[in-house]
Amino acid sequence: MSETRAVVVGAGMAGLVSALRLAHAGVAVTVVEQASHAGGKLRGEVIDGQTIDAGPTVFTMRWVFDELLQSVGADLDSELQLQRLPVLARHFWGDGSALDLFADPRASEAAVEAFAGAAEAARFQKFCATTRALYDEMEAPFMRAPLSSVPAFMLRLGPRGLALLTGIGPLRTLWSSMERHFTDPRLQQLFGRYATYTGSSPWAAPATLSLITQVEMDGVWAVQGGMTALARCLERLCVQHGVVFRFNTGCQEILMAQGRASGVRLDSGDSLRADAVVFNGDAAALRQGLLGTQARAAVPVATGQRSLSALTWSVLAKTRCTEGRALDRHNLFFGPRYASEFEDIFTHGRLPQDPTVYVCAQDRGAGSVPEGHERLLCLVNAPAVGDRDSAALSPDALERCQERSFAWLRQCGLEVALERARTVRTSPNDFHQRFPATGGALYGQATHGWLSIFSRPGAACRVPGLYLAGGSTHPGPGVPMAALSGRLAAEAVLAHLASTRRLRPAATSGGMSMPAAMTAPGGSP
């Protein structure tokens, strides 16, 4: 029997997971990556010899990676050093108030009571019970399962899940849901912000996104070496399983033969033949024909808005907090006019006049306080217009947004002493260059409207032999969700190869042949 081959285009989180799962099943995998390293959006900026996380900074849903590594005979704790953080995030407002949420639910309840009173703490407790139930009901039929139609999803959800969904109100927006749950506008703002985890506006995202609260409540970890260490870990495991990486290598076209994907043509003009091609990139690149005209048929025409982009600053700087204030690892400084922030971005396509600023203080957490300069990633939400000749992202506009953002930090009690030589600014234009066809959108299409969660492409697409993985595909954006999409893509490939008998059964760590494992409901590894 000839060797079964797969090409994975893109070494982002989803591509690495797909490659690892396929290689473990006995497929000969080649990963083609335009950049010089693996990780995709998981990347770092090096300033004065120190690496600062410049992409995703929050490690959640640890179970996704525990299961992944167990499925290939490895152990997460043996491969990475992880530290569970006692403080999930620290939240600041311009009126001088601040609130920590903790890994310990009782500590969070006590903090909310001290912050907003006993009645609001009771509402918080009820809110957490609702989001816990919603997360538990959605995990198997949505996060772990392949994309399905709305009726099929409802059938998977079952009577109890449907009753819960009806009570939450699928047609209700996340913001209107927060207004029902809380009376304190600061708590509405805090929990409404979880829409931004999918690059969306709280005023347009469905109320079901409140389940993201539980993603953090279940634990936030710090990764020794930064989030890029996760990408290096998966790359190392891929190599151990025989995966071949071709970095600094672009994909020019997805090749077709007899109506199905048959390989890729590289920028060099060379071709790689394959029994399956996994595309780990934004679906917009396929839609716009950047990988050949025939591959455009893979995904339907987009009908929604692009998701959020970002304006970020990776800095090595000295900081000073006013008395009684201190940074933790993850910090939010909420802007004074939250609704206008999203109106600026989604309605007017411009940088926000009053931005909320996220600060990841990478050298802090679990009580640690750095001396001298410390590593920070500062971020504000931005419109995904990096592919347009727009004044919205002119040098003057970027400079004004920077001034407003760091002035707001000062007003909230944090002074960051920026030094030009120790600051790297990244705009939607830069993100668009890194991720073509996106305009700088970091989460695919925005999750606006209750049907939007079903509008993302699934792993199996309209082009036979081509499979999709990444944050713009089902089940959605974020590091763990992208990993799940990579797993779903690998399962779809293996199911097809097994059905055509092009794959030799490979024993998994649990002793089950991989083709048999792929037919298990829910896609458990």
Secondary structure, 3 states (H helix, E strand, C coil): CCCCEEEEECCEHHHHHHHHHHHHCCCEEEEECCCCCCECCCCEEEECCEEEECCCCCECCHHHHHHHHHHCCCCHHHHCCEEECCEEEEEECCCCCEEEEECCHHHHHHHHHHHHCHHHHHHHHHHHHHHHHHHHHHHHHHHCCCCCCHHHHHHHHHHHHHHHHHHHCCCCEHHHHHHHHCCCHHHHHHHHHHHHHHCCCCCCCEHHHHHHHHHHHCCCEEECCCCHHHHHHHHHHHHHCCCEEECCCCEEEEEEECCEEEEEEECCCCEEECCEEEEECCHHHHHCCCCCCHHHHHCCCCCCCECCEEEEEEEEEEEEECCCCCCCCEEEECCCCHHHHHHHHHHCCCCCCCCCEEEEECCCECCECCCCCEEEEEEEEECCCCCCCCHHHCHHHHHHHHHHHHHHHHHCCEEEECCHHHEEEECHHHHHHHCCCCCCCCCCECCCCHHHHHCCCCCECCCCCEEEECCCCCCCCCHHHHHHHHHHHHHHHHHHHHHCCCCCCCECCCCCEHHHHHCCHHHCC
